[in-house]
Amino acid sequence: MHLKNLLFWIAAFLAFFLDQLTKYWVVQTFNLGQTQAMLPGVFHLTYVTNTGAAFSLLTGKVEWLRWLSLGVSLALIALAWFGPMLDFWDQLGYGFILGGAIGNGIDRFILGYVVDFLDFRLINFPVFNLADVFINIGIVCLLIATFQKTPTSNRRS
């Protein structure tokens, strides 16, 4: 049997697996609130929990966000399974978004919060995780796909 949109499924699995593996490592290695400087004052690993969305947006809306992540995940699975054959950038983009949505969604359903640990202090950015990174990479992939599909204008000299 040939799996349609294979790159989508690979990207989703890779994003989900790496997200869950790193979160497991952080929970097993750090105490809540503990930080380890990788580049002092620039980048730290800091174990925090987040009841909001990516980058601490919508803090405290975990109930609503868990259903949103489930809905997005089911819609993306349906698109890849029942929809058309997607091009390279669409498969990567939607796959990375699915992997990130499932990674954070599982945290929300099981724990009631998301485990975050990537702490860029140079720019005073909220602590985040690999699921957030993969969702953003997925968005960039979809933007690339959109620009590749945009017809170029025909200019006359």
DSSP file (Angstrom, degrees, kcal/mol; ACC not computed):
  #  RESIDUE AA STRUCTURE BP1 BP2  ACC     N-H-->O    O-->H-N    N-H-->O    O-->H-N    TCO  KAPPA ALPHA  PHI   PSI    X-CA   Y-CA   Z-CA
    1    1 A M              0   0    0      0, 0.0     2,-0.5     0, 0.0     0, 0.0   0.000 360.0 360.0 360.0 134.3    0.0    0.0    0.0
    2    2 A H        -     0   0    0      4,-0.0     2,-0.6     0, 0.0     0, 0.0  -0.835 360.0-138.4 -96.9 125.8    1.3    3.5   -1.0
    3    3 A L    >   -     0   0    0     -2,-0.5     3,-0.6     1,-0.0     6,-0.1  -0.751  20.3-130.9 -87.4 117.8    0.7    6.2    1.6
    4    4 A K  T 3  S+     0   0    0     -2,-0.6     5,-0.2     1,-0.2    81,-0.0  -0.375  87.8  15.1 -66.9 145.0   -0.4    9.4    0.0
    5    5 A N  T >> S+     0   0    0     81,-0.1     4,-1.4     3,-0.1     3,-0.7   0.920  75.6 174.8  57.3  49.6    1.5   12.6    1.0
    6    6 A L  H <> S+     0   0    0     -3,-0.6     4,-2.3     1,-0.3     5,-0.2   0.857  73.0  56.6 -56.1 -41.6    4.4   10.5    2.5
    7    7 A L  H 3> S+     0   0    0      1,-0.2     4,-2.8     2,-0.2    -1,-0.3   0.864 103.1  56.5 -61.5 -35.4    6.5   13.6    3.3
    8    8 A F  H <> S+     0   0    0     -3,-0.7     4,-2.5     2,-0.2    -1,-0.2   0.943 109.4  44.7 -57.0 -50.2    3.6   15.1    5.3
    9    9 A W  H  X S+     0   0    0     -4,-1.4     4,-2.5     2,-0.2    -2,-0.2   0.876 113.7  49.7 -66.2 -38.7    3.5   12.0    7.5
   10   10 A I  H  X S+     0   0    0     -4,-2.3     4,-2.8     2,-0.2    -1,-0.2   0.935 112.5  47.0 -65.3 -46.2    7.3   11.9    7.9
   11   11 A A  H  X S+     0   0    0     -4,-2.8     4,-2.6     2,-0.2     5,-0.2   0.910 113.3  49.3 -62.1 -42.5    7.4   15.6    8.9
   12   12 A A  H  X S+     0   0    0     -4,-2.5     4,-2.5    -5,-0.2     5,-0.2   0.934 113.7  45.2 -63.4 -46.2    4.5   15.2   11.3
   13   13 A F  H  X S+     0   0    0     -4,-2.5     4,-3.1     2,-0.2     5,-0.2   0.929 113.7  49.6 -63.5 -45.2    6.1   12.2   13.0
   14   14 A L  H  X S+     0   0    0     -4,-2.8     4,-2.5     2,-0.2     5,-0.3   0.927 113.4  45.7 -60.1 -47.2    9.5   13.8   13.2
   15   15 A A  H  X S+     0   0    0     -4,-2.6     4,-2.2    -5,-0.2    -1,-0.2   0.935 116.4  45.4 -62.4 -47.0    8.2   17.0   14.7
   16   16 A F  H  X S+     0   0    0     -4,-2.5     4,-2.6    -5,-0.2     5,-0.2   0.936 114.5  47.8 -61.8 -48.2    6.0   15.1   17.2
   17   17 A F  H  X S+     0   0    0     -4,-3.1     4,-2.6    -5,-0.2     5,-0.2   0.931 114.0  45.2 -62.0 -48.7    8.8   12.7   18.2
   18   18 A L  H  X S+     0   0    0     -4,-2.5     4,-2.3    -5,-0.2     5,-0.2   0.887 113.7  51.0 -64.7 -38.5   11.5   15.4   18.7
   19   19 A D  H  X S+     0   0    0     -4,-2.2     4,-2.2    -5,-0.3    -2,-0.2   0.956 114.5  41.7 -62.0 -50.8    9.1   17.6   20.6
   20   20 A Q  H  X S+     0   0    0     -4,-2.6     4,-2.4     1,-0.2    -2,-0.2   0.873 113.8  53.0 -67.6 -37.1    8.0   14.8   23.0
   21   21 A L  H  X S+     0   0    0     -4,-2.6     4,-2.3    -5,-0.2    -1,-0.2   0.930 111.8  44.6 -63.1 -46.3   11.6   13.5   23.4
   22   22 A T  H  X S+     0   0    0     -4,-2.3     4,-2.4     2,-0.2    -2,-0.2   0.889 113.1  50.5 -68.7 -38.1   12.9   16.9   24.4
   23   23 A K  H  X S+     0   0    0     -4,-2.2     4,-2.5    -5,-0.2    -1,-0.2   0.916 110.6  49.9 -64.3 -41.6   10.1   17.6   26.7
   24   24 A Y  H  X S+     0   0    0     -4,-2.4     4,-2.2     1,-0.2    -2,-0.2   0.927 110.8  50.1 -60.2 -45.7   10.6   14.2   28.4
   25   25 A W  H  X S+     0   0    0     -4,-2.3     4,-1.7     1,-0.2     5,-0.2   0.915 111.3  48.3 -59.8 -44.7   14.3   15.0   28.8
   26   26 A V  H  X S+     0   0    0     -4,-2.4     4,-2.9     1,-0.2    -2,-0.2   0.934 112.0  48.2 -62.9 -46.7   13.6   18.4   30.3
   27   27 A V  H  < S+     0   0    0     -4,-2.5    -1,-0.2     1,-0.2    -2,-0.2   0.865 116.3  44.1 -63.2 -36.2   11.1   17.0   32.8
   28   28 A Q  H  < S+     0   0    0     -4,-2.2    -1,-0.2    -5,-0.2    -2,-0.2   0.748 122.6  36.8 -78.6 -23.8   13.4   14.2   33.8
   29   29 A T  H  < S+     0   0    0     -4,-1.7     2,-0.3    -5,-0.2    -2,-0.2   0.792 112.5  49.9-100.7 -34.1   16.5   16.4   34.1
   30   30 A F     <  -     0   0    0     -4,-2.9     2,-0.3    -5,-0.2    16,-0.0  -0.755  69.9-128.6-111.9 152.3   15.3   19.8   35.5
   31   31 A N    >   -     0   0    0     -2,-0.3     3,-2.7     1,-0.1    16,-0.3  -0.707  54.0 -80.6 -86.4 151.0   13.2   20.9   38.4
   32   32 A L  T 3  S+     0   0    0     -2,-0.3    16,-0.2     1,-0.3     3,-0.1  -0.310 121.3  15.1 -54.0 127.7   10.3   23.2   37.6
   33   33 A G  T 3  S+     0   0    0     14,-3.3    -1,-0.3     1,-0.3    15,-0.1   0.235  94.0 135.1  89.5 -12.2   11.8   26.7   37.2
   34   34 A Q    <   -     0   0    0     -3,-2.7    13,-2.2    13,-0.1     2,-0.3  -0.416  35.8-164.1 -70.1 144.6   15.4   25.5   37.0
   35   35 A T  E     -A   46   0A   0     11,-0.2     2,-0.4    -3,-0.1    11,-0.2  -0.956  14.4-163.5-131.2 149.3   17.6   27.0   34.3
   36   36 A Q  E     -A   45   0A   0      9,-2.4     9,-2.6    -2,-0.3     2,-0.4  -0.975  22.5-132.5-132.9 118.2   20.9   26.1   32.7
   37   37 A A  E     +A   44   0A   0     -2,-0.4     7,-0.2     7,-0.2    -2,-0.0  -0.547  27.2 172.3 -71.7 125.8   22.8   28.7   30.8
   38   38 A M  E    S+     0   0A   0      5,-2.3     6,-0.2    -2,-0.4    -1,-0.2   0.803  91.0   8.9 -94.7 -46.1   24.0   27.5   27.4
   39   39 A L  E >> S-A   43   0A   0      4,-2.6     3,-3.0     0, 0.0     4,-2.2  -0.884 101.5-120.2-128.9  98.0   25.2   30.9   26.3
   40   40 A P  T 34 S+     0   0    0      0, 0.0     4,-0.1     0, 0.0    -3,-0.0  -0.066  92.5   3.6 -49.4 129.3   24.9   33.1   29.5
   41   41 A G  T 34 S+     0   0    0      1,-0.1     3,-0.1     2,-0.0    -4,-0.0   0.352 133.0  58.0  78.8  -6.3   22.5   36.0   29.0
   42   42 A V  T <4 S+     0   0    0     -3,-3.0    79,-1.7     1,-0.3    80,-1.4   0.737 112.1   8.4-116.8 -59.0   21.6   34.8   25.5
   43   43 A F  E  <  +AB  39 120A   0     -4,-2.2    -4,-2.6    77,-0.2    -5,-2.3  -0.991  63.0 168.1-137.4 127.2   20.2   31.3   25.5
   44   44 A H  E     -AB  37 119A   0     75,-2.8    75,-2.2    -2,-0.4     2,-0.6  -0.898  35.2-126.2-128.5 158.1   19.2   29.1   28.5
   45   45 A L  E     +AB  36 118A   0     -9,-2.6    -9,-2.4    -2,-0.3     2,-0.4  -0.962  39.0 174.6-100.1 118.6   17.3   25.9   29.0
   46   46 A T  E     -A   35   0A   0     71,-2.2     2,-0.8    -2,-0.6   -11,-0.2  -0.985  26.9-138.2-133.1 120.7   14.6   26.8   31.5
   47   47 A Y  E     +     0   0A   0    -13,-2.2   -14,-3.3    -2,-0.4     2,-0.3  -0.695  41.1 147.7 -84.1 112.6   11.8   24.4   32.6
   48   48 A V  E     - B   0 116A   0     68,-2.3    68,-2.6    -2,-0.8     2,-0.3  -0.911  39.7-127.5-134.8 163.7    8.5   26.2   32.8
   49   49 A T  E     - B   0 115A   0     -2,-0.3     2,-0.4    66,-0.2    66,-0.2  -0.860  18.5-159.6-112.4 153.3    4.9   25.2   32.3
   50   50 A N  E     - B   0 114A   0     64,-2.0    64,-2.7    -2,-0.3    62,-0.0  -0.983  18.9-174.4-138.0 120.2    2.5   27.2   30.0
   51   51 A T  S    S+     0   0    0     -2,-0.4    10,-0.4    62,-0.2    14,-0.2   0.312  73.3  68.8 -93.6   8.1   -1.3   27.1   30.1
   52   52 A G  S    S-     0   0    0      1,-0.2     6,-0.2     7,-0.2     7,-0.2  -0.211  89.5 -85.5-107.2-160.4   -1.4   29.3   27.0
   53   53 A A  S >  S-     0   0    0      4,-4.7     3,-1.5     1,-0.3     4,-0.3  -0.115  77.5 -28.4 -94.9-164.7   -0.6   29.0   23.4
   54   54 A A  G >  S+     0   0    0      1,-0.3     3,-1.4     2,-0.2    -1,-0.3  -0.179 133.4   6.0 -51.3 134.7    2.7   29.4   21.6
   55   55 A F  G 3  S-     0   0    0      1,-0.3    -1,-0.3    72,-0.1    73,-0.1   0.804 131.5 -65.3  59.4  33.2    5.0   31.9   23.3
   56   56 A S  G X  S+     0   0    0     -3,-1.5     3,-0.7     1,-0.2    -1,-0.3   0.625  89.1 153.3  67.5  17.6    2.6   32.2   26.3
   57   57 A L  T <   +     0   0    0     -3,-1.4    -4,-4.7    -4,-0.3    -1,-0.2  -0.480  65.7  16.9 -70.7 149.6   -0.2   33.8   24.3
   58   58 A L  T >  S-     0   0    0     -6,-0.2     3,-1.8     1,-0.2    -1,-0.2   0.854  88.0-162.0  57.0  40.2   -3.7   33.2   25.6
   59   59 A T  T <  S+     0   0    0     -3,-0.7    -7,-0.2     1,-0.3    -1,-0.2  -0.249  70.1  21.5 -55.0 134.6   -2.4   32.2   29.1
   60   60 A G  T 3  S+     0   0    0      1,-0.0     3,-0.3    -7,-0.0    -1,-0.3   0.438  90.7 107.2  88.3   1.0   -5.0   30.2   31.1
   61   61 A K    <>  +     0   0    0     -3,-1.8     4,-2.6   -10,-0.4     5,-0.2  -0.147  32.9 133.4-101.3  38.1   -7.1   29.2   28.1
   62   62 A V  H  >  +     0   0    0      1,-0.2     4,-2.4     2,-0.2     5,-0.2   0.853  67.0  54.8 -60.9 -38.2   -6.0   25.5   28.2
   63   63 A E  H  > S+     0   0    0     -3,-0.3     4,-1.2     1,-0.2    -1,-0.2   0.945 113.8  40.4 -61.3 -48.8   -9.5   24.1   27.9
   64   64 A W  H  > S+     0   0    0      1,-0.2     4,-1.8     2,-0.2    -2,-0.2   0.899 115.7  52.2 -65.5 -41.6  -10.2   26.0   24.7
   65   65 A L  H  X S+     0   0    0     -4,-2.6     4,-2.6     1,-0.2    -2,-0.2   0.822 102.6  57.6 -69.1 -32.2   -6.7   25.4   23.4
   66   66 A R  H  X S+     0   0    0     -4,-2.4     4,-1.6    -5,-0.2    -1,-0.2   0.905 110.7  43.6 -66.2 -37.8   -6.8   21.7   23.8
   67   67 A W  H  X S+     0   0    0     -4,-1.2     4,-2.5     2,-0.2    -2,-0.2   0.844 112.0  53.7 -74.8 -33.0   -9.9   21.4   21.6
   68   68 A L  H  X S+     0   0    0     -4,-1.8     4,-2.8     2,-0.2     5,-0.2   0.934 109.3  47.8 -64.0 -45.6   -8.4   23.8   19.1
   69   69 A S  H  X S+     0   0    0     -4,-2.6     4,-2.2     1,-0.2    -2,-0.2   0.878 112.7  49.6 -64.8 -36.0   -5.3   21.7   18.8
   70   70 A L  H  X S+     0   0    0     -4,-1.6     4,-2.6    -5,-0.2    -1,-0.2   0.931 112.2  47.6 -65.6 -45.2   -7.4   18.6   18.4
   71   71 A G  H  X S+     0   0    0     -4,-2.5     4,-2.3     2,-0.2    -2,-0.2   0.917 113.1  47.4 -62.4 -44.9   -9.5   20.2   15.7
   72   72 A V  H  X S+     0   0    0     -4,-2.8     4,-2.4     2,-0.2     5,-0.2   0.921 112.6  50.6 -61.7 -43.9   -6.5   21.5   13.8
   73   73 A S  H  X S+     0   0    0     -4,-2.2     4,-2.4    -5,-0.2    -2,-0.2   0.928 111.6  46.3 -61.5 -46.3   -4.9   18.1   14.0
   74   74 A L  H  X S+     0   0    0     -4,-2.6     4,-2.4     1,-0.2    -1,-0.2   0.891 112.2  51.3 -64.7 -39.1   -8.0   16.2   12.7
   75   75 A A  H  X S+     0   0    0     -4,-2.3     4,-2.3    -5,-0.2    -1,-0.2   0.908 111.6  46.9 -64.6 -41.6   -8.4   18.7    9.9
   76   76 A L  H  X S+     0   0    0     -4,-2.4     4,-2.3     2,-0.2    -2,-0.2   0.888 111.7  50.7 -68.8 -38.3   -4.8   18.3    8.8
   77   77 A I  H  X S+     0   0    0     -4,-2.4     4,-2.4    -5,-0.2     5,-0.3   0.923 111.6  48.4 -62.8 -43.4   -5.0   14.5    9.0
   78   78 A A  H  X>S+     0   0    0     -4,-2.4     4,-2.9     2,-0.2     5,-0.8   0.902 110.0  52.4 -63.1 -41.0   -8.1   14.6    6.8
   79   79 A L  H  X5S+     0   0    0     -4,-2.3     4,-1.3     1,-0.2    -2,-0.2   0.938 114.7  40.8 -59.8 -47.5   -6.4   17.0    4.3
   80   80 A A  H  <5S+     0   0    0     -4,-2.3    -1,-0.2     2,-0.2    -2,-0.2   0.851 122.7  40.1 -71.4 -33.8   -3.5   14.6    3.9
   81   81 A W  H  <5S+     0   0    0     -4,-2.4    -2,-0.2    -5,-0.2    -3,-0.2   0.927 132.7  17.8 -81.7 -47.9   -5.5   11.4    3.9
   82   82 A F  H  <5S+     0   0    0     -4,-2.9    -3,-0.2    -5,-0.3    -2,-0.2   0.645 110.3  81.1-102.3 -17.7   -8.5   12.4    1.8
   83   83 A G  S  <<S-     0   0    0     -4,-1.3     3,-0.1    -5,-0.8    -4,-0.1   0.043  88.8 -67.7 -80.7-169.4   -7.4   15.5    0.0
   84   84 A P        -     0   0    0      0, 0.0     2,-0.4     0, 0.0    -1,-0.2  -0.188  61.7 -80.0 -74.1 169.2   -5.3   15.9   -3.1
   85   85 A M        -     0   0    0      1,-0.0     2,-0.2   -81,-0.0    -5,-0.1  -0.609  55.2-140.8 -67.8 123.2   -1.6   15.1   -3.5
   86   86 A L        -     0   0    0     -2,-0.4   -81,-0.1    -6,-0.1   -78,-0.1  -0.554  11.6-113.1 -89.6 152.7    0.2   18.0   -1.9
   87   87 A D     >  -     0   0    0     -2,-0.2     4,-2.6     1,-0.1     5,-0.2  -0.254  40.6 -90.3 -77.4 174.8    3.3   19.6   -3.3
   88   88 A F  H  > S+     0   0    0      1,-0.2     4,-2.4     2,-0.2     5,-0.2   0.902 123.7  42.2 -53.1 -55.2    6.7   19.4   -1.4
   89   89 A W  H  > S+     0   0    0      1,-0.2     4,-2.8     2,-0.2    -1,-0.2   0.855 114.2  51.8 -68.2 -35.4    6.4   22.6    0.6
   90   90 A D  H  > S+     0   0    0      2,-0.2     4,-2.8     1,-0.2     5,-0.4   0.917 110.2  49.2 -65.4 -42.5    2.7   22.1    1.5
   91   91 A Q  H  X S+     0   0    0     -4,-2.6     4,-2.2     2,-0.2     5,-0.2   0.943 114.7  44.2 -61.8 -47.1    3.5   18.6    2.7
   92   92 A L  H  X S+     0   0    0     -4,-2.4     4,-2.8    -5,-0.2     5,-0.2   0.950 116.5  47.2 -61.4 -48.2    6.4   19.8    4.9
   93   93 A G  H  X S+     0   0    0     -4,-2.8     4,-2.2     1,-0.2    -2,-0.2   0.951 116.5  40.5 -60.5 -54.1    4.4   22.8    6.1
   94   94 A Y  H  X S+     0   0    0     -4,-2.8     4,-2.4     1,-0.2    -1,-0.2   0.869 115.7  53.2 -64.9 -35.6    1.2   21.0    7.1
   95   95 A G  H  X S+     0   0    0     -4,-2.2     4,-2.7    -5,-0.4    -2,-0.2   0.935 109.8  46.2 -65.1 -46.5    3.2   18.0    8.5
   96   96 A F  H  X S+     0   0    0     -4,-2.8     4,-2.2    -5,-0.2    -2,-0.2   0.897 113.0  50.5 -63.7 -39.3    5.3   20.2   10.8
   97   97 A I  H  X S+     0   0    0     -4,-2.2     4,-2.7    -5,-0.2    -1,-0.2   0.920 111.2  49.2 -63.8 -42.9    2.2   22.1   11.9
   98   98 A L  H  X S+     0   0    0     -4,-2.4     4,-2.8     2,-0.2     5,-0.3   0.944 110.4  50.1 -61.4 -47.7    0.5   18.7   12.6
   99   99 A G  H  X S+     0   0    0     -4,-2.7     4,-2.2     1,-0.2    -1,-0.2   0.905 114.5  44.4 -58.4 -42.8    3.4   17.4   14.6
  100  100 A G  H  X S+     0   0    0     -4,-2.2     4,-2.5     2,-0.2     5,-0.3   0.898 112.8  51.0 -68.1 -41.2    3.6   20.6   16.7
  101  101 A A  H  X S+     0   0    0     -4,-2.7     4,-2.3     1,-0.2    -2,-0.2   0.903 113.4  44.9 -64.4 -41.3   -0.2   20.7   17.3
  102  102 A I  H  X S+     0   0    0     -4,-2.8     4,-2.8    -5,-0.2     5,-0.2   0.913 111.8  53.5 -68.4 -41.4   -0.3   17.1   18.4
  103  103 A G  H  X S+     0   0    0     -4,-2.2     4,-1.4    -5,-0.3    -2,-0.2   0.941 117.6  34.9 -58.8 -50.0    2.8   17.5   20.6
  104  104 A N  H  X S+     0   0    0     -4,-2.5     4,-2.3     2,-0.2    -1,-0.2   0.849 115.7  57.7 -73.8 -33.2    1.3   20.5   22.5
  105  105 A G  H  X S+     0   0    0     -4,-2.3     4,-2.6    -5,-0.3     5,-0.2   0.909 104.5  50.5 -63.1 -42.9   -2.2   19.1   22.3
  106  106 A I  H  X S+     0   0    0     -4,-2.8     4,-2.9     1,-0.2     5,-0.4   0.918 109.6  51.5 -61.0 -43.4   -1.1   15.9   24.1
  107  107 A D  H  X>S+     0   0    0     -4,-1.4     4,-2.6    -5,-0.2     5,-1.3   0.934 111.0  48.3 -57.4 -45.5    0.5   18.0   26.8
  108  108 A R  H  <5S+     0   0    0     -4,-2.3     4,-0.4     4,-0.2    -2,-0.2   0.906 115.8  42.8 -64.3 -42.1   -2.7   20.0   27.2
  109  109 A F  H  <5S+     0   0    0     -4,-2.6    -2,-0.2    -5,-0.1    -1,-0.2   0.915 126.0  31.1 -70.8 -42.6   -4.9   16.9   27.4
  110  110 A I  H  <5S+     0   0    0     -4,-2.9    -3,-0.2    -5,-0.2    -2,-0.2   0.919 135.5  21.6 -84.4 -46.1   -2.7   14.9   29.7
  111  111 A L  T  <5S-     0   0    0     -4,-2.6    -3,-0.2    -5,-0.4    -2,-0.1   0.736  91.4-126.0 -97.1 -25.5   -0.9   17.5   31.9
  112  112 A G  S   <S+     0   0    0     -5,-1.3     2,-0.3    -4,-0.4    -4,-0.2   0.492  87.5  49.8  86.8   4.0   -3.2   20.5   31.6
  113  113 A Y  S    S-     0   0    0     -6,-0.9     2,-0.4    -9,-0.1    -2,-0.3  -0.952  84.7-106.8-159.3 170.6   -0.3   22.6   30.5
  114  114 A V  E     -B   50   0A   0    -64,-2.7   -64,-2.0    -2,-0.3     2,-0.5  -0.886  27.9-125.6-108.9 139.7    2.6   22.6   28.0
  115  115 A V  E     -B   49   0A   0     -2,-0.4     2,-0.3   -66,-0.2   -66,-0.2  -0.749  32.7-176.8 -83.5 122.8    6.2   22.0   28.9
  116  116 A D  E     +B   48   0A   0    -68,-2.6   -68,-2.3    -2,-0.5    13,-0.2  -0.891  20.7 150.9-119.2 152.3    8.4   24.8   27.6
  117  117 A F  E     +     0   0A   0     11,-2.6   -71,-2.2    -2,-0.3     2,-0.7   0.479  37.1 104.4-156.8 -13.1   12.2   25.1   27.9
  118  118 A L  E     -BC  45 128A   0     10,-3.4    10,-2.0   -73,-0.2     2,-0.6  -0.734  47.5-176.6 -85.3 115.4   13.8   27.1   25.1
  119  119 A D  E     -B   44   0A   0    -75,-2.2   -75,-2.8    -2,-0.7     2,-0.9  -0.871  14.4-173.7-124.6  96.1   14.7   30.5   26.7
  120  120 A F  E   > +B   43   0A   0     -2,-0.6     5,-2.1     6,-0.3   -77,-0.2  -0.800   9.7 172.7 -90.3 105.2   16.2   33.2   24.5
  121  121 A R  T > 5 +     0   0    0    -79,-1.7     3,-0.9    -2,-0.9   -79,-0.2   0.686  62.1  77.7 -89.3 -20.4   17.1   35.9   27.0
  122  122 A L  T 3 5S+     0   0    0    -80,-1.4    -1,-0.2     1,-0.3   -80,-0.1   0.875 111.4  26.7 -58.2 -37.3   18.9   38.3   24.6
  123  123 A I  T 3 5S-     0   0    0    -81,-0.3    -1,-0.3    -3,-0.2    -2,-0.2   0.231 109.4-117.7-110.4  12.4   15.6   39.5   23.2
  124  124 A N  T < 5 +     0   0    0     -3,-0.9    -3,-0.2     1,-0.2    -2,-0.1   0.919  53.8 170.5  52.7  50.3   13.5   38.8   26.3
  125  125 A F      < -     0   0    0     -5,-2.1    -1,-0.2     1,-0.1    -5,-0.2  -0.661  39.6 -98.1 -93.4 145.3   11.4   36.3   24.4
  126  126 A P        -     0   0    0      0, 0.0    -6,-0.3     0, 0.0     2,-0.1  -0.286  47.0 -98.9 -59.0 148.5    8.8   34.0   26.1
  127  127 A V        +     0   0    0     -8,-0.1     2,-0.2   -11,-0.1    -8,-0.2  -0.456  54.6 168.6 -68.8 140.3   10.0   30.5   26.8
  128  128 A F  B     -C  118   0A   0    -10,-2.0   -10,-3.4    -2,-0.1   -11,-2.6  -0.731  22.8-127.3-142.3-172.4    8.8   28.0   24.2
  129  129 A N     >  -     0   0    0    -13,-0.2     4,-1.6    -2,-0.2     3,-0.2  -0.759  37.1 -89.6-136.9-179.7    9.4   24.4   23.0
  130  130 A L  H  > S+     0   0    0     -2,-0.2     4,-3.0     1,-0.2     5,-0.2   0.815 120.2  61.9 -67.8 -29.9   10.1   22.4   19.8
  131  131 A A  H  > S+     0   0    0      1,-0.2     4,-2.3     2,-0.2    -1,-0.2   0.932 105.7  47.7 -59.6 -43.2    6.4   22.1   19.0
  132  132 A D  H  > S+     0   0    0     -3,-0.2     4,-2.0     2,-0.2    -2,-0.2   0.901 111.6  50.9 -62.0 -41.1    6.2   25.9   18.7
  133  133 A V  H  X S+     0   0    0     -4,-1.6     4,-2.6     1,-0.2    -2,-0.2   0.939 111.0  47.5 -61.6 -47.9    9.4   25.9   16.6
  134  134 A F  H  X S+     0   0    0     -4,-3.0     4,-2.6     1,-0.2    -2,-0.2   0.874 108.9  53.9 -65.2 -36.8    7.9   23.3   14.2
  135  135 A I  H  X S+     0   0    0     -4,-2.3     4,-1.9    -5,-0.2    -1,-0.2   0.922 111.9  45.5 -61.5 -42.7    4.6   25.1   13.9
  136  136 A N  H  X S+     0   0    0     -4,-2.0     4,-2.1     2,-0.2    -2,-0.2   0.882 111.4  50.9 -69.7 -38.2    6.5   28.2   12.9
  137  137 A I  H  X S+     0   0    0     -4,-2.6     4,-2.4     1,-0.2    -2,-0.2   0.905 109.1  53.5 -62.0 -40.2    8.7   26.3   10.4
  138  138 A G  H  X S+     0   0    0     -4,-2.6     4,-2.2     1,-0.2    -2,-0.2   0.899 106.7  50.9 -60.3 -41.6    5.5   24.9    9.0
  139  139 A I  H  X S+     0   0    0     -4,-1.9     4,-2.1     2,-0.2    -1,-0.2   0.907 109.6  50.4 -63.2 -41.7    4.1   28.3    8.5
  140  140 A V  H  X S+     0   0    0     -4,-2.1     4,-2.4     2,-0.2    -2,-0.2   0.914 109.2  51.8 -62.4 -42.3    7.3   29.4    6.7
  141  141 A C  H  X S+     0   0    0     -4,-2.4     4,-2.4     1,-0.2    -2,-0.2   0.907 109.4  49.6 -60.0 -42.1    7.0   26.3    4.4
  142  142 A L  H  X S+     0   0    0     -4,-2.2     4,-2.2     2,-0.2    -1,-0.2   0.856 109.1  52.3 -67.4 -34.3    3.4   27.2    3.6
  143  143 A L  H  X S+     0   0    0     -4,-2.1     4,-2.5     2,-0.2    -2,-0.2   0.916 109.2  49.6 -65.1 -42.5    4.5   30.8    2.8
  144  144 A I  H  X S+     0   0    0     -4,-2.4     4,-2.1     1,-0.2    -2,-0.2   0.929 110.8  50.4 -59.7 -45.1    7.2   29.4    0.4
  145  145 A A  H  X S+     0   0    0     -4,-2.4     4,-1.3     1,-0.2    -2,-0.2   0.898 110.1  50.6 -59.9 -41.0    4.5   27.2   -1.2
  146  146 A T  H  X S+     0   0    0     -4,-2.2     4,-1.0     1,-0.2     3,-0.3   0.922 110.5  47.9 -64.2 -44.5    2.2   30.2   -1.6
  147  147 A F  H  < S+     0   0    0     -4,-2.5    -1,-0.2     1,-0.2     3,-0.2   0.840 109.6  53.7 -67.9 -31.6    4.9   32.3   -3.3
  148  148 A Q  H  < S+     0   0    0     -4,-2.1    -1,-0.2     1,-0.2    -2,-0.2   0.792 110.1  47.8 -70.9 -26.7    5.8   29.5   -5.6
  149  149 A K  H  < S+     0   0    0     -4,-1.3    -1,-0.2    -3,-0.3    -2,-0.2   0.631  85.5 106.1 -87.9 -14.7    2.2   29.2   -6.7
  150  150 A T  S  < S-     0   0    0     -4,-1.0     2,-0.1    -3,-0.2    -3,-0.0  -0.503  76.1-122.8 -69.4 123.5    1.7   32.9   -7.3
  151  151 A P        -     0   0    0      0, 0.0     2,-0.2     0, 0.0    -1,-0.1  -0.406  22.8-124.2 -68.3 141.4    1.7   33.5  -11.1
  152  152 A T        -     0   0    0     -2,-0.1     2,-0.2     1,-0.1     0, 0.0  -0.577  27.2-109.8 -82.7 148.0    4.3   36.0  -12.3
  153  153 A S        -     0   0    0     -2,-0.2     2,-0.7     1,-0.1    -1,-0.1  -0.524  24.3-126.3 -78.0 145.3    3.1   38.9  -14.2
  154  154 A N        -     0   0    0     -2,-0.2     2,-0.4     2,-0.0    -1,-0.1  -0.827  28.3-163.1 -93.3 114.3    3.9   39.1  -17.9
  155  155 A R        -     0   0    0     -2,-0.7     2,-0.5     2,-0.0     0, 0.0  -0.766  10.0-142.5 -98.7 142.6    5.7   42.4  -18.7
  156  156 A R              0   0    0     -2,-0.4    -2,-0.0     1,-0.1     0, 0.0  -0.877 360.0 360.0-101.7 137.1    6.0   43.7  -22.2
  157  157 A S              0   0    0     -2,-0.5    -1,-0.1     0, 0.0    -2,-0.0   0.465 360.0 360.0 -82.5 360.0    9.3   45.5  -22.9
